[in-house]
């Protein structure tokens, strides 16, 4: 009996210590990597995450590249906009890697542009069916502190790598696969096609999109990193359920979103094929205007300070 009492007392002490640490971290915030750090060349990082709308076309015809150009041309600070978008990726796949991205890149701000693939890409979707224990561990500051600390120990022995992405396999009828080097880890990431994955109902798409976006917003908030969601420029078809969740999550966290439909309106009356390709991705002219909307948001939020306004209009 005496041994059992000692074991019980030790267990209670351990639980009490974990609870105390949890309270301390929630009061003080997760301090490891909490503040954004400039890269070795002095540039401040903006991290862009999401799907093919984030990845975009080859530089300079995507919005992260255009945003970096605007920040460097119009402010007195050096900026690097890091693009870790992956075509076909769902929000669960982004969520599973998001904390590592934050620890590795230590951005001054995050922009997320994605979610439409949730309807048909079910890879790694076990995150949508997390039990209460998994959810509790995900939200625990102590668990996340240990996870990030272990990552930093490994990172201290590594060198910084520029993000790289290479298409390994693509098919309209089967899974596509990309080999990436994002956030200090090389890996293959696969995505399901629209025809392979069973199409989820609209209400389910909304639910899983909300769950993932809200989880990532909490991770960023705990690290004191401003995070903003980018709305799809098309406000119908498969994009609308995601856009509604962008509005809802942004409102709940009290932050604005990047209004891509406003970018369309700013360009005036133009033929559809001037704004979108056959896969409904923005063309270069629309990507540049979306970057303009993102740039203005960063300025309004005080993340960037404009010293040299743009010379002309869109």
C-alpha positions in Angstrom: 0.0 0.0 0.0 2.8 2.4 0.8 4.3 1.8 -2.6 1.0 2.5 -4.3 0.6 5.7 -2.3 4.1 6.8 -3.4 3.2 6.1 -7.0 0.0 8.0 -6.7 1.7 10.9 -5.0 4.4 11.0 -7.8 1.7 10.9 -10.4 -0.2 13.7 -8.8 3.0 15.7 -8.5 3.7 15.1 -12.2 0.2 16.1 -13.2 0.4 19.2 -11.1 3.7 20.2 -12.7 2.3 19.8 -16.2 -0.7 21.9 -15.2 1.5 24.6 -13.7 3.7 24.7 -16.9 0.5 24.8 -19.0 -0.7 27.8 -17.0 2.7 29.6 -17.2 2.9 29.1 -21.0 -0.7 30.3 -21.5 0.1 33.4 -19.4 3.4 34.2 -20.9 2.9 32.8 -24.4 5.0 30.3 -26.3 8.2 32.2 -26.2 10.4 29.9 -28.3 10.5 31.6 -31.7 7.7 34.0 -30.8 9.2 37.0 -32.4 10.0 37.2 -36.1 13.6 37.1 -37.0 15.3 38.6 -40.0 17.1 36.2 -42.4 20.9 36.3 -42.7 20.7 39.0 -45.4 18.5 41.2 -43.1 15.3 40.4 -44.9 12.0 40.1 -43.0 9.9 37.2 -44.0 6.2 37.0 -45.1 5.1 33.4 -45.3 2.6 32.4 -48.0 0.9 29.0 -47.5 -1.9 27.2 -49.4 -2.7 25.5 -52.7 -2.1 26.2 -56.4 -3.5 29.7 -56.0 -0.6 30.4 -53.6 2.0 28.5 -55.7 0.7 30.2 -58.9 2.6 30.4 -62.1 6.4 30.7 -62.5 8.0 33.8 -61.1 7.1 36.6 -61.6 3.5 35.6 -62.5 2.2 34.7 -59.0 1.1 36.9 -56.1 3.9 36.0 -53.6 6.6 37.2 -56.0 4.6 40.4 -56.8 4.1 41.0 -53.1 7.8 40.7 -52.4 8.5 43.2 -55.2 6.0 45.7 -53.9 7.3 45.5 -50.3 10.9 46.0 -51.4 10.1 48.8 -53.8 7.8 50.8 -51.5 9.3 50.4 -48.0 12.7 50.9 -46.5 13.0 47.4 -45.1 14.3 44.3 -46.9 11.6 41.6 -47.4 11.5 38.0 -48.5 8.1 36.5 -49.3 8.4 32.7 -49.0 6.1 30.6 -51.1 5.3 27.2 -49.8 2.1 26.6 -51.7 1.5 23.2 -53.2 -1.0 22.6 -56.0 -3.9 20.4 -55.0 -3.1 20.6 -51.3 -5.9 20.6 -48.7 -6.0 22.6 -45.5 -5.3 19.5 -43.4 -2.0 19.0 -45.2 -1.1 22.7 -44.5 -2.2 22.4 -40.9 -0.1 19.3 -40.3 3.1 21.3 -41.3 2.2 24.8 -40.2 3.8 24.8 -36.8 7.1 23.6 -38.3 6.9 26.3 -41.0 6.4 28.9 -38.3 9.4 27.6 -36.3 11.6 27.4 -39.4 10.8 30.7 -41.2 9.8 32.8 -38.2 7.7 35.1 -40.3 6.5 38.6 -39.5 3.2 37.7 -41.1 1.4 34.7 -42.7 -1.0 34.7 -45.7 -3.1 31.6 -46.4 -4.7 31.2 -49.8 -6.3 27.8 -50.1 -9.1 25.4 -49.1 -11.0 24.6 -52.3 -9.3 21.2 -52.6 -11.0 20.1 -49.3 -13.9 18.8 -51.4 -12.0 16.1 -53.2 -8.5 15.7 -51.7 -8.7 13.5 -48.7 -5.0 12.8 -48.1 -4.1 13.2 -44.4 -7.7 13.9 -43.6 -7.5 12.0 -40.3 -6.8 15.4 -38.9 -10.5 16.2 -39.6 -11.5 13.3 -37.3 -9.3 14.0 -34.3 -10.5 12.7 -31.0 -10.6 14.8 -27.9 -7.2 13.6 -26.7 -5.5 14.6 -30.0 -7.3 18.0 -29.9 -6.2 18.5 -26.3 -2.5 17.7 -27.1 -2.6 20.0 -30.2 -3.7 22.9 -28.0 -1.3 22.2 -25.2 1.4 24.8 -24.9 3.7 22.3 -23.1 3.4 19.7 -25.9 4.0 22.3 -28.5 6.9 23.8 -26.6 8.6 20.4 -26.4 7.9 19.7 -30.1 9.3 23.1 -31.2 12.3 22.8 -28.9 13.2 19.4 -30.4 12.8 20.8 -33.9 15.2 23.7 -33.0 17.8 21.3 -31.7 17.8 19.5 -35.1 17.6 22.9 -37.0 20.7 24.1 -35.1 22.7 21.4 -36.9 21.2 22.2 -40.3 21.6 25.0 -42.8 18.9 27.3 -44.1 17.5 26.0 -47.5 15.5 28.0 -50.0 12.1 26.4 -50.5 12.1 24.1 -53.5 9.3 22.2 -55.2 9.4 19.6 -58.0 6.5 17.7 -59.7 7.2 14.0 -59.6 3.8 12.6 -60.8 0.7 14.2 -62.2 -2.5 12.8 -63.6 -6.1 14.0 -63.8 -7.3 10.5 -62.8 -4.8 9.6 -60.1 -2.8 11.1 -57.3 -0.3 13.7 -58.1 3.0 13.9 -56.1 5.4 16.8 -55.4 8.8 16.6 -53.9 9.4 19.6 -51.7 12.0 21.0 -49.4 9.9 23.3 -47.1 10.5 24.3 -43.5 13.8 22.3 -43.2 12.3 18.9 -44.3 12.5 17.1 -47.6 9.4 15.0 -48.3 7.0 13.8 -51.0 3.5 15.2 -50.7 0.7 13.6 -52.7 -2.7 15.1 -53.6 -5.9 13.4 -54.9 -7.5 14.5 -58.1 -11.0 15.7 -58.4 -12.2 12.4 -59.9 -10.5 10.1 -57.5 -11.6 11.6 -54.2 -15.3 11.3 -53.4 -16.8 14.8 -53.5 -17.7 16.0 -50.0 -21.0 17.8 -49.3 -20.8 21.6 -49.0 -21.6 21.6 -45.3 -18.8 19.1 -44.6 -16.4 21.2 -46.7 -17.3 24.2 -44.6 -16.8 22.3 -41.4 -13.4 20.9 -42.1 -12.2 24.2 -43.7 -13.3 26.1 -40.6 -11.6 23.6 -38.3 -8.3 23.7 -40.1 -8.2 27.5 -40.6 -9.2 28.2 -37.0 -6.5 25.8 -35.7 -3.8 27.5 -37.8 -5.0 31.0 -36.7 -4.6 29.8 -33.1 -1.1 28.5 -33.7 -0.1 31.8 -35.3 -1.7 33.9 -32.5 0.1 31.8 -29.8 3.4 32.7 -31.5 2.4 36.4 -31.8 2.5 36.1 -35.6 -0.2 38.0 -37.5 -2.1 35.6 -39.9 -4.5 36.7 -42.7 -6.6 34.6 -45.0 -7.0 35.3 -48.7 -10.4 35.0 -50.3 -10.8 33.3 -53.7 -11.6 35.9 -56.4 -14.5 33.8 -57.7 -17.5 34.0 -55.3 -19.5 31.0 -56.6 -19.2 27.3 -57.5 -16.7 25.3 -55.3 -15.1 28.4 -54.0 -18.0 29.9 -52.1 -18.0 27.5 -49.1 -14.4 28.3 -48.5 -14.9 32.0 -48.9 -17.7 31.9 -46.3 -15.3 30.2 -43.9 -12.6 32.8 -44.6 -15.1 35.5 -43.6 -16.2 33.6 -40.5 -12.8 32.7 -39.2 -11.4 36.2 -39.9 -14.3 37.8 -38.0 -14.0 35.4 -35.0 -10.3 36.3 -34.7 -10.8 40.0 -35.3 -8.6 40.3 -38.3 -9.2 41.4 -41.9 -8.9 39.1 -44.9 -7.3 39.8 -48.3 -10.3 40.7 -50.5 -9.5 39.1 -53.8 -13.0 39.9 -55.3 -12.1 43.5 -54.7 -9.0 42.9 -56.8 -11.3 41.8 -59.6 -13.5 44.9 -59.2 -10.4 47.1 -59.3 -9.5 45.8 -62.7 -12.9 46.9 -64.2 -14.9 45.2 -66.8 -12.6 42.6 -68.5 -13.3 39.4 -70.3 -13.2 36.3 -68.1 -10.2 34.8 -70.0 -8.2 37.9 -69.2 -8.6 37.2 -65.5 -8.7 33.4 -65.2 -7.1 30.4 -66.9 -9.1 27.2 -67.8 -8.6 25.9 -64.3 -10.0 29.1 -62.7 -6.6 30.3 -61.5 -5.8 34.0 -61.7 -3.9 35.2 -64.7 -0.8 37.4 -64.1 -2.7 40.7 -64.2 -5.1 39.4 -61.5 -2.4 37.9 -59.4 -0.7 41.3 -59.4 -3.8 43.0 -58.2 -4.3 40.4 -55.5 -0.7 41.1 -54.4 -1.7 44.8 -54.3 -4.6 44.0 -52.0 -2.3 41.9 -49.7 0.3 44.7 -49.7 -2.4 47.3 -48.6 -3.6 45.0 -45.9 0.0 44.6 -44.5 0.4 48.4 -44.6 -3.0 49.0 -42.9 -2.1 46.5 -40.1 1.2 48.3 -39.5 3.3 45.3 -40.5 4.9 47.2 -43.4 5.5 51.0 -43.5 5.1 52.5 -46.9 7.7 55.1 -47.8 7.5 55.1 -51.6 4.0 54.8 -52.9 3.3 53.1 -56.2 3.7 55.5 -59.1 0.6 54.4 -61.0 -2.6 52.5 -60.7 -3.3 48.8 -61.4 
